[in-house]
Amino acid sequence: MISDGRKENVQDIVAQIENFDYNSFFRSVQPIAAIYIANYFARKTFKNFSIHRDLKPKNVSKVLPPPELKEIDREIDFESICAKEFGDKILRFIKVIIENFNPEVLNNFYNNLKTIKVSSKSLVLRNFLLQTNAVGTYSPKHNEIAIATETDDTTITHELLHMASSFYKDKMTRSGFNQFYLKELLNIGNGINEGYTELLNQRYFGGTEYPLGTRRAVSTYGYLKLITEKLEQIVGKEKMESLYFSANLKGLIQELNKYASEEEIMKFITDTDFILKYLSNKRPSLIENQSLTNCINRSAIFLITNYIRMLVLQEKEGIISNEELKEKANDYIKSIPHIIIRGKYEYIVYDLNDIDSSIESALEYRENLYASK
Ligand SMILES: [Zn+2]
């Protein structure tokens, strides 16, 4: 695959920066400039180290099963919720959730609802310190939502969806498809989690429709939303929604494992985490942009390949005809834009060669399927 060559390229650049002969370089420049340059390279080296780390596929063995299912109390104290800040909005949220989902998958929702804390506050300082532009936050550890003073109703429903899908125990957070231990130490699935949260927000609460299409501008969440929409077509809507609310990343991986290897799945998850982290960067470095292009390309190929593999399996099981397979594969590919644009940057999502290799790989899967009986 294309990926390996490009990955080596990143490693090469990192190595070049690390092996740079700073001492002889500094002797030839003025002291103040030297300090500035040293600082510049130190920052760059660290940044490139973190890009390298963020591209390294995570290990499937680190993904934990969801919290054990216990009998839970599904009583809701409407009065106390109504008395909270944003009480009316929380009540509307509860109504939509109860109307649309099976109570069996809503344990996290009922548990967290009992103690949820919601407040509005200025997120200016937080955004400045973390270099983000969040309009809302949810802390699974404290079961607490903070909403920026000036934002719309879909911010609170986005954060409430995080609340409805989170479980915190022993410093380990499971939130939808995201798992993390001590913040960043072990953080898996944040990309698909944010994308899917926004997809559900839009589906059930009319969340922001981020502009996207062929050669259209892209927002980070908009692109990740598209990725998870395409992922859901492989997994199935009902299945994927219940895995999300039960915070079952492991279940999602098992579901995808029908079509893709664990290694391929973990690479896909790592790539989408990378996209979340770097696509919002306004002034990306050359390496960041190269790596982003690779991640965007690889994640699209993963989706196309595994969607066709899923169709192949359906064809074998007599659920769809060969004609339908071709039609569905065609529609699916057409629904993914070839190029996305962000500011002055363009990212090629896939080209014709990628489609060829996706189809070839799906045909291989087909052969194995028929050979193994
Ligand atoms: Zn979020």
Residues whose N, C-alpha, C, O or C-beta is under 5 A from the ligand:
A	BS01	ZN	E194
